[in-house]
Amino acid sequence: MKYNHVTFSFSIAAKGENDNELKEYAADVLENEAWDYMKMLVRSPENAEIGEEIDPVEIPDFFYDEGESDDSN
């Protein structure tokens, strides 16, 4: 089984007088249109990139049903 982070990339058109206003505008758009962005990401998994491998010690933090590895055998 592989365990990696997967990075989804998307951009939001924004307007503002400076970088902070651009970021605030984009955050507001994302907050108000989050479902549309989620649908876009789900429908376009080819735009995702496989990121860093998850450290085996961290697997239970991300995948609760995996539990601790059984080293007792």
N, C-alpha and C positions, 0 to 999 in steps of 0.2 A: 504494500500500500504506500502511495506517495502522499506526503503532507507538505503543501506549499501555500504560501500566500498568493492570491491572484489579484492583480491590479486592474481595475476598470478605469479607463480614462474617458473623460468627457469635458466639454467646455460649455460655458454659459456666456452668451452675449451680454455685455454690461455697458453702462455709461456712467460717467462721473468726471469730476474736475481733477481728481488725483487718485493714486493707487488705493487709498483707504475707501474712497467713495465707490470705486469700481468693485472692490471686494465686498463692501456692504450691499451694494446693488445685487451682485451675483448671489450672495447669501440669502437675500430676500426672495429672489427668483427661485432659488433652490427650495427654500422653505415652502413657498406657495405652489410650486410645481413639482414637488418631490416625486409624486406618483408617476408623472410623465417621464421623468428621468429614470426612475426605476424600471419602467416598462421598456425604455430604450436600451438600457443595459442588459436586461434579460433577453430581449429579442436580438441582440447583437453580440453574442459571446465571442465572436471572432475578433472583437476589438479589445479583448482582455489579454493581459500578458501574465505569464507565470513568473512569480517573484521568488523571493528567497525561500529556501526550505525551512520548514518549521522544526525547531529543535525538539527532539523526542521528549524532553522533559516538559515542554510546553503543550504537547498534544492534548492532555486532559483539560487544559485551560480552554481550548477551542472546541474540542469534541467530547462533550460530557459523557456520551454513550460509549466512548472508547475506554474510559477508566484508566487506571494505572496499568502499565505493562506487567504481565505476570512473570516475574523472575523467580518464583518459588519452585519451579520444576527443576 
